[in-house]
Amino acid sequence: MSGGVDSSVTALLMAQQDYDLRAVFMRNWSTMDEFGSFVAGSGGAAGCEWQQDWNDVQKVCRHLGGIPVEMIDLSREYWIHVFEPALGDWGSGTTPNPDVDCNREIKFGALMDRVIGPSSSSQLSAPQKTWLATGHYAQVAWSPPEADADHSTRPMLLRAKDRTKDQSYYLSSVREDRLAHAHFPLAPYLKSEVRQLAIRHELPTAARKESMGICFVGNRSRGGAGFSTFLNDYITSSPGDIVDGDGNKVGRHGGLHTFTLGQGARISGALQKYFVAKKDTAKNQIVVVQGKDNPMLLCHSLNVPSMHWIWDEPPEEVDRPEGAKLLAQVRHRQIEVECTVKRADPVLAVAPGQTLGLWKDDWCLGSGTIGDVKTVYEVEQAQAKDA
């Protein structure tokens, strides 16, 4: 439980059934961590945000008849396995997704190990006795026996009913053996229905506003000035030039991590809005272009050096000459696009770092970190050169 309305309603739905329940609150971050008065993992510092969340979790548990609840401090694990790697990516100018890493490494990694115990592939077909239920908008279904060579059923990560809230993208790198012990009670509900359930049952968190995904973002706007200022406390900034598509200097930036690809860029005196098209790490430059339909902003193809297939192995169609026809998504709430996926030799290139999720209809197959991107502009330039 996080203290939000989604996990509160999850607890409500579980309490209405015949389960032996206990609740856990996962502490990953405190604002005190940011000011040198807290050693990651000690659990001894007080930050008002997590304390408010913890208080709300306890109120909900009391409201639901006294569900036993405990706080588990995973701040050290979060720092080592999520925050530090993300800092390295931001520092190199790429765009990591800590939410994806947190679900794989912390919620369905370290936390699940604490409350259920380490799992293995041998547990997939064993009777399920213990699950970790969360407030994610996603669902786990089980494949028919004939779908597997060993004729065993396997967990499948599917989209939730509410497509505007669907979080299968954030869960796309959670391992199969972890999904076997995951339960998502909100799968058949719309967000509006979840809120109404909270109000109808007078949950203490019914009126709480929706929270951000990344633990350390808090009230900072992701991608905004507040978030960049926060990162400046951890990353050495290297100011550089902002140039247009022709290489002309149009401004200055305070560090590659202060911009994200596709983000609007304020250029003094510009009559038309500029957008970030590229981060040139070798020259420490931000390349901007005008117009959202500029070919430098449009992705033609991309390379993912390492995929986290939920079932460990990719669909067999990937090895066929024509490749596999799947659906791709590179950010939360993005409308998925059709793509052709082929196995290829890794390409050595600067990695943009975003997560690419792949689906077969509503079935999430896995995800990976994007290595390099070829834009429509680059394809057009190559074609013009060959003409």
Secondary structure, 3 states (H helix, E strand, C coil): CCCCHHHHHHHHHHHCCCCCCCEEEEECCCHHHHHCCCCCCCCCCCCHHHHHHHHHHHHHHHHCCCCCEEEEECHHHHHHHHHHHHHHHHHCCCCCCHHHHHHHHHHHHHHHHHHCCCCCHHHCCCCCCCCEECCCCCEEEECCHHHCCCCCCCEEEECCCCCCCCCCCCCCCCCHHHHCCEECCCCCCCHHHHHHHHHHCCCCCCCCCCCCCCCCCCCCCCCCHHHHHHHHCCCCCCCEEEEECCCCEEEEECCHHHCCCCCEECCCCCCCCEEEEEEECCCCEEEEEECCCCHHHCEEEEECCCEEECCCCCCHHHHCCCCEEEEEECCCCCCCEEEEECCCCCCCCCCCCCEEEEEECCEEEEEEECCEEEEHHHHHHHHHHHC
